[in-house]
Amino acid sequence: MPELDLRPLSLGEILDRTFTLYRRNFLLFFGITALPQLLVLGFNLCQVLLKGPGAPKVMSGTIIALGIIGALLGFIVYFVAYLFAHGGTVYAVSDLYLGRSTSIGASLRRMRGQAGSLLGVMILNGLAVMIAFICLIIPGVYVACRLITCIPAALLENLGPRESLERSFALTKDNAGRSFVIYLLYFAIFYAMFFLFAFPFMLALAVSVKNPAMVTMWTMFMQVGSSLATILVTPIFTIASTVFYYDLRVRKEAFDLQIMMNPNEAALPASTGLPSIIS
């Protein structure tokens, strides 16, 4: 049986298991998040150096074109890093939660062939939340809370973008409040870490605004601090949402009994049909 037994959990127990998993496997989750994030950090540092004191002050057509290309490359690098870090963490949590061993390389390798599908999930998720936010803030927050488990559902049940969103809506029915607390805790910890690791360099940057060389240096330190905060805090949300996903399956589908009958399966498909979001 897994070290962390499968049973219905209270919100406090979900958070406790999240931090227990993170603490006991800190290097694993740190590595899964850090390796992709280093690509983002390297790209950001290159941009800071290119915009340093020696950069041209006149905005020519070539410089504008390079800026647009750089922005697109940055967008791609960020999303690739996020996809692998988030997806690799979900797979690692699943293996550990179900009593299996794993590693940084094994978790990231499982993302091969999954990045395109997961990107579709993220885009559709983002559009759904954005449309809800356009309506009003509260509907946007509610939709985000209902879609908190769409990425674990997509990866662990091999669902497409639309199916994963419908799956998350089905699982989180009557549980949006618990999702909200997970989001609230994540953002509180993230901004606390950002304040600790990046905000001091932002203050130094403001003080040194008339010294281009110092501005470049403090901006680079700020990027490093921001990346460190991201690496340390991102696994907390991913672990919590994955543990929450398994808790909902235990509560609504007797997933613990399914695992007892078929312990060789890392994630079993849903036992019932998927209701539509629209209906």
C-alpha positions as CSV (number, residue, x, y, z in Angstrom):
1,M,0.0,0.0,0.0
2,P,1.2,3.6,-0.6
3,E,2.8,5.4,2.3
4,L,0.0,8.1,2.0
5,D,-3.2,6.0,2.2
6,L,-6.0,6.8,-0.1
7,R,-9.1,8.0,1.9
8,P,-11.4,11.1,1.9
9,L,-9.4,14.1,3.3
10,S,-10.4,17.3,4.9
11,L,-8.9,20.5,3.5
12,G,-6.4,20.6,6.3
13,E,-5.3,17.1,5.5
14,I,-4.9,17.9,1.8
15,L,-2.6,20.8,2.7
16,D,-0.8,18.7,5.3
17,R,-0.1,16.0,2.7
18,T,1.0,18.6,0.2
19,F,3.7,20.0,2.5
20,T,4.6,16.5,3.7
21,L,5.2,15.3,0.1
22,Y,7.1,18.5,-0.7
23,R,9.3,18.3,2.4
24,R,10.2,14.6,2.0
25,N,10.9,14.9,-1.7
26,F,12.2,18.5,-1.8
27,L,15.1,17.8,-4.2
28,L,12.9,15.9,-6.6
29,F,10.3,18.7,-6.9
30,F,13.0,21.4,-6.8
31,G,14.8,19.7,-9.7
32,I,11.7,19.1,-11.8
33,T,10.8,22.8,-11.6
34,A,14.3,24.2,-11.7
35,L,15.6,22.5,-14.9
36,P,12.9,24.0,-17.2
37,Q,12.9,27.3,-15.2
38,L,16.6,27.7,-15.9
39,L,15.7,28.1,-19.6
40,V,13.5,31.0,-18.7
41,L,16.1,32.5,-16.4
42,G,18.8,32.2,-19.1
43,F,16.6,33.8,-21.7
44,N,15.6,36.7,-19.3
45,L,19.3,37.3,-18.4
46,C,20.2,37.5,-22.1
47,Q,17.5,40.1,-22.7
48,V,18.8,42.2,-19.7
49,L,22.3,42.1,-21.1
50,L,21.2,43.0,-24.6
51,K,19.2,46.0,-23.2
52,G,22.2,47.1,-21.1
53,P,24.3,50.3,-21.3
54,G,25.8,49.3,-24.7
55,A,22.4,48.8,-26.4
56,P,21.4,51.2,-29.1
57,K,19.2,54.1,-27.9
58,V,17.5,54.8,-31.3
59,M,14.6,52.4,-32.1
60,S,15.2,51.3,-35.7
61,G,13.0,48.9,-37.7
62,T,15.5,46.1,-37.2
63,I,15.6,46.6,-33.4
64,I,11.8,46.6,-33.3
65,A,11.6,43.4,-35.3
66,L,14.2,41.8,-33.1
67,G,12.2,42.9,-30.1
68,I,9.0,41.2,-31.4
69,I,10.9,38.0,-32.2
70,G,12.5,38.1,-28.8
71,A,9.0,38.5,-27.2
72,L,7.7,35.5,-29.2
73,L,10.7,33.4,-28.2
74,G,10.3,34.4,-24.6
75,F,6.6,33.3,-24.8
76,I,7.6,29.9,-26.2
77,V,10.4,29.4,-23.7
78,Y,8.1,30.3,-20.8
79,F,5.3,27.9,-21.9
80,V,7.7,25.0,-22.7
81,A,9.3,25.4,-19.2
82,Y,5.9,25.7,-17.5
83,L,4.5,22.7,-19.3
84,F,7.4,20.4,-18.4
85,A,7.6,21.7,-14.8
86,H,3.9,21.4,-14.2
87,G,3.4,18.1,-16.0
88,G,6.5,16.5,-14.5
89,T,5.4,17.5,-11.0
90,V,2.0,16.0,-11.6
91,Y,3.5,12.7,-12.7
92,A,5.9,12.7,-9.7
93,V,3.1,13.4,-7.3
94,S,1.0,10.6,-8.8
95,D,3.9,8.1,-8.5
96,L,4.7,9.0,-4.9
97,Y,1.1,9.3,-3.8
98,L,0.4,5.8,-5.1
99,G,3.5,4.3,-3.5
100,R,5.8,4.2,-6.6
101,S,9.4,5.5,-6.9
102,T,10.3,8.1,-9.4
103,S,13.1,10.5,-10.3
104,I,13.6,14.0,-11.9
105,G,14.5,12.5,-15.3
106,A,11.7,9.9,-15.3
107,S,9.1,12.5,-14.4
108,L,10.2,14.9,-17.1
109,R,10.6,12.2,-19.7
110,R,6.9,11.2,-19.2
111,M,6.1,14.6,-20.7
112,R,7.4,13.6,-24.1
113,G,4.5,13.6,-26.5
114,Q,2.2,15.3,-23.9
115,A,3.3,18.9,-24.3
116,G,1.0,19.6,-27.3
117,S,-2.1,18.2,-25.6
118,L,-1.3,19.9,-22.3
119,L,-0.7,23.3,-24.1
120,G,-4.2,22.9,-25.5
121,V,-5.6,22.3,-22.0
122,M,-3.8,25.4,-20.7
123,I,-5.0,27.6,-23.6
124,L,-8.6,26.4,-23.3
125,N,-8.4,26.8,-19.5
126,G,-7.1,30.3,-19.8
127,L,-9.8,31.3,-22.3
128,A,-12.5,29.9,-20.1
129,V,-11.2,31.8,-17.1
130,M,-10.6,35.0,-19.1
131,I,-14.1,35.0,-20.5
132,A,-15.5,34.5,-17.0
133,F,-13.4,37.4,-15.7
134,I,-14.7,39.6,-18.5
135,C,-18.2,38.9,-17.2
136,L,-17.1,39.8,-13.6
137,I,-14.4,39.1,-11.1
138,I,-16.3,36.6,-9.0
139,P,-17.4,34.4,-12.0
140,G,-13.7,34.3,-13.1
141,V,-12.5,33.2,-9.7
142,Y,-15.3,30.6,-9.6
143,V,-14.4,29.1,-13.0
144,A,-10.7,29.0,-12.1
145,C,-11.6,27.1,-8.9
146,R,-13.7,24.6,-10.8
147,L,-10.9,24.0,-13.3
148,I,-8.1,23.5,-10.8
149,T,-7.8,19.7,-11.5
150,C,-8.0,19.9,-15.3
151,I,-4.2,19.4,-15.8
152,P,-4.0,16.3,-13.5
153,A,-7.1,14.9,-15.2
154,A,-5.6,15.5,-18.7
155,L,-2.3,13.9,-17.9
156,L,-3.3,11.0,-15.6
157,E,-6.4,10.0,-17.6
158,N,-5.1,10.9,-21.0
159,L,-7.9,13.3,-21.8
160,G,-8.0,16.0,-24.5
161,P,-8.4,19.7,-23.7
162,R,-12.2,19.9,-23.8
163,E,-12.6,16.6,-21.9
164,S,-10.2,17.6,-19.2
165,L,-12.1,20.8,-18.5
166,E,-15.4,18.9,-18.4
167,R,-13.8,16.3,-16.1
168,S,-12.5,19.0,-13.7
169,F,-16.0,20.6,-13.6
170,A,-17.5,17.3,-12.7
171,L,-15.0,16.5,-10.0
172,T,-15.0,19.9,-8.3
173,K,-18.8,20.2,-8.1
174,D,-19.6,21.5,-4.6
175,N,-15.9,21.8,-3.9
176,A,-15.0,25.3,-5.3
177,G,-14.5,26.6,-1.8
178,R,-11.6,24.2,-1.1
179,S,-10.1,25.1,-4.5
180,F,-10.2,28.7,-3.6
181,V,-8.3,28.1,-0.3
182,I,-5.6,26.3,-2.3
183,Y,-5.3,29.2,-4.7
184,L,-5.2,31.7,-1.8
185,L,-2.5,29.8,0.0
186,Y,-0.4,29.5,-3.2
187,F,-0.6,33.2,-4.0
188,A,0.1,34.2,-0.4
189,I,3.3,32.1,-0.3
190,F,4.4,33.1,-3.8
191,Y,4.2,36.8,-3.0
192,A,5.9,36.3,0.3
193,M,8.8,34.6,-1.4
194,F,8.9,37.2,-4.2
195,F,9.0,39.9,-1.5
196,L,11.9,38.0,0.1
197,F,14.0,37.1,-2.9
198,A,13.2,39.8,-5.5
199,F,11.7,42.9,-3.9
200,P,15.0,44.0,-2.3
201,F,16.6,44.1,-5.7
202,M,13.7,46.1,-7.1
203,L,14.3,48.7,-4.4
204,A,18.0,48.8,-5.2
205,L,17.1,49.2,-8.9
206,A,14.9,52.2,-8.1
207,V,17.8,53.8,-6.1
208,S,20.3,53.2,-8.9
209,V,18.1,54.4,-11.8
210,K,20.7,57.0,-12.9
211,N,23.5,54.4,-13.1
212,P,22.9,52.2,-16.2
213,A,25.6,49.6,-15.2
214,M,24.0,49.2,-11.7
215,V,20.5,49.0,-13.2
216,T,21.7,46.1,-15.4
217,M,23.2,44.3,-12.4
218,W,20.2,44.8,-10.1
219,T,17.8,43.7,-12.8
220,M,19.8,40.5,-13.3
221,F,19.7,39.8,-9.5
222,M,16.0,40.6,-9.5
223,Q,15.5,38.0,-12.3
224,V,17.4,35.4,-10.3
225,G,15.4,36.1,-7.2
226,S,12.1,36.0,-9.1
227,S,13.1,32.6,-10.6
228,L,14.1,31.2,-7.3
229,A,10.7,32.2,-5.8
230,T,9.0,30.6,-8.7
231,I,11.0,27.3,-8.4
232,L,10.3,27.1,-4.7
233,V,6.6,27.9,-4.7
234,T,5.2,26.4,-8.0
235,P,5.4,22.8,-6.7
236,I,3.2,23.7,-3.8
237,F,0.2,24.5,-6.1
238,T,0.9,21.5,-8.4
239,I,1.2,19.0,-5.6
240,A,-1.9,20.4,-3.8
241,S,-4.0,20.3,-7.0
242,T,-2.9,16.7,-7.7
243,V,-3.6,15.5,-4.2
244,F,-7.0,17.4,-4.4
245,Y,-7.7,15.5,-7.7
246,Y,-7.1,12.1,-6.0
247,D,-9.2,13.1,-3.0
248,L,-12.1,14.0,-5.2
249,R,-11.8,10.7,-7.1
250,V,-11.8,8.8,-3.8
251,R,-14.8,10.8,-2.6
252,K,-16.9,10.5,-5.7
253,E,-15.7,7.4,-7.5
254,A,-14.3,5.1,-4.8
255,F,-10.9,5.4,-6.4
256,D,-9.3,3.8,-3.4
257,L,-11.3,0.6,-4.0
258,Q,-10.3,0.7,-7.7
259,I,-6.6,0.8,-6.8
260,M,-7.0,-2.0,-4.3
261,M,-8.6,-4.2,-7.1
262,N,-6.0,-3.1,-9.7
263,P,-2.9,-1.8,-7.9
264,N,-0.7,-1.9,-11.0
265,E,-2.6,1.0,-12.5
266,A,-1.1,4.5,-11.8
267,A,-4.3,6.2,-12.7
268,L,-7.5,4.6,-13.7
269,P,-10.0,6.3,-16.0
270,A,-13.2,7.7,-14.7
271,S,-15.9,5.2,-13.8
272,T,-18.7,7.4,-15.0
273,G,-19.4,9.6,-18.0
274,L,-18.3,13.2,-18.3
275,P,-21.0,15.8,-18.0
276,S,-20.7,18.8,-20.2
277,I,-19.8,22.3,-18.9
278,I,-22.4,23.9,-21.0
279,S,-25.3,21.7,-19.9
